[in-house]
């Protein structure tokens, strides 16, 4: 029985270097926990190395990484382990105080809104691209983005931010 060989060297390193920040930030924005984000990060790149998927374009590769990351995040949220563990205040390094504040306010949104906000603003994806990656209708994505903006504005106005 012939065993599938793993991706090697420079190719994998370049892909990881290109997508590591995006995958980690997306995982952290969804889980709000460094340990879970680390686990998801490792799982996503392990899947990439093991499966060696073929992509038509870089956009296709990016969509694959986002989809796998979102799926891994969902698996974490439904696990019994997560439901029974106590949360710790963890953070990721941000460059400005505004980024830190925004990050904490985004964590107050439901997970479905965080994913749409993150992909739209941090990954500069269009409504159509987000819809394809999250496997939902563009109208659903648009509605989620509108609701997320509204809820975020409500949250931030309660916290005395300048909105």
C-alpha positions in Angstrom: 0.0 0.0 0.0 1.5 3.3 -1.1 1.4 6.0 1.5 0.6 9.6 0.5 3.6 11.8 1.0 3.3 15.1 2.8 4.0 18.5 1.3 7.6 19.5 1.6 9.8 22.4 2.3 9.5 25.8 0.7 5.9 25.3 -0.6 4.4 24.6 2.8 6.5 27.3 4.5 5.4 29.9 2.0 1.7 29.0 2.3 1.9 29.0 6.1 3.7 32.3 6.1 1.1 33.8 3.7 -2.0 32.6 5.6 -0.9 32.2 9.2 -1.9 35.6 10.4 -5.3 35.4 8.7 -6.0 31.9 10.1 -4.9 32.7 13.6 -6.8 36.0 13.8 -10.0 34.4 12.5 -9.7 31.5 15.0 -9.0 33.9 17.8 -11.9 36.2 16.9 -14.2 33.2 16.9 -13.0 31.4 20.0 -11.7 34.4 22.1 -9.2 32.0 23.6 -5.5 31.7 22.8 -5.3 28.0 23.5 -8.3 27.2 21.3 -7.0 29.5 18.6 -3.6 27.8 18.7 -5.2 24.3 18.4 -7.4 25.5 15.5 -4.4 27.1 13.8 -2.4 23.8 14.1 -5.4 21.7 12.9 -6.0 23.9 9.8 -2.4 23.7 8.6 -2.1 20.0 9.5 -5.2 19.4 7.2 -3.5 21.4 4.5 -0.3 19.4 4.8 -2.1 16.0 4.9 -4.6 16.6 2.2 -2.5 18.7 -0.2 -5.6 20.3 -1.9 -5.2 21.6 -5.4 -6.4 25.2 -6.0 -7.3 26.9 -9.2 -6.3 30.4 -7.9 -5.0 32.1 -4.7 -8.5 33.3 -4.0 -9.6 29.6 -4.0 -6.8 28.8 -1.6 -7.7 31.7 0.7 -11.4 30.6 0.7 -10.3 27.1 1.6 -8.3 28.3 4.6 -11.2 30.5 5.8 -13.8 27.7 5.4 -11.6 25.1 7.2 -10.9 27.6 10.0 -14.6 28.4 10.5 -15.4 24.7 10.5 -12.8 24.0 13.1 -14.1 26.9 15.2 -17.6 25.4 15.0 -16.3 22.0 16.2 -14.7 23.7 19.2 -18.0 25.4 20.1 -20.1 22.3 20.0 -17.7 20.1 22.0 -18.7 19.2 25.6 -15.2 20.3 26.8 -15.8 23.9 25.8 -19.2 24.1 27.4 -17.8 23.0 30.7 -14.6 25.0 30.9 -14.2 28.4 32.6 -13.0 31.3 30.5 -9.9 33.2 31.1 -9.2 36.7 30.0 -6.8 36.3 27.1 -5.7 38.7 24.4 -3.9 38.9 21.2 -1.3 41.6 20.5 -2.8 44.7 18.8 -0.9 47.8 17.7 -3.3 50.5 19.0 -5.6 51.0 21.9 -8.5 51.4 19.5 -7.8 47.9 18.0 -7.8 46.4 21.6 -11.1 48.2 22.4 -12.7 47.1 19.1 -11.5 43.5 19.6 -13.2 43.3 23.1 -16.4 44.9 21.8 -16.5 42.4 18.9 -16.3 39.6 21.3 -19.7 40.7 22.7 -21.3 39.9 19.3 -22.8 36.4 18.6 -20.4 34.2 16.7 -22.2 34.4 13.4 -21.8 38.1 13.4 -18.2 38.0 14.4 -17.3 35.8 11.4 -19.0 38.1 8.9 -17.5 41.3 10.5 -14.0 39.7 10.6 -14.1 38.5 7.0 -15.6 41.8 5.7 -13.3 44.3 7.5 -10.1 42.3 8.4 -9.9 40.1 5.3 -11.4 42.7 2.9 -13.8 40.1 1.4 -16.9 41.1 -0.5 -20.4 40.0 0.4 -20.4 37.4 -2.4 -17.0 36.0 -1.3 -18.1 35.7 2.3 -21.3 34.0 1.2 -19.5 31.4 -0.8 -17.0 30.7 2.0 -19.7 30.5 4.7 -22.0 28.6 2.4 -25.0 30.9 2.8 -27.0 33.2 0.5 -25.6 36.7 -0.1 -28.8 38.2 1.3 -28.1 36.3 4.6 -24.6 37.6 4.7 -25.8 41.1 4.0 -28.4 40.9 6.7 -25.9 39.5 9.2 -23.4 42.3 8.4 -26.1 45.0 8.8 -27.2 43.4 12.1 -23.7 43.1 13.3 -23.0 46.8 12.6 -26.2 47.8 14.4 -25.4 45.6 17.4 -21.8 46.8 17.6 -23.0 50.4 17.4 -25.4 49.7 20.3 -22.7 48.1 22.4 -20.2 50.8 21.8 -22.7 53.6 22.5 -23.4 52.0 25.9 -19.7 51.9 26.6 -19.3 55.6 26.0 -17.2 55.3 22.8 -17.3 58.0 20.2 -19.5 56.5 17.5 
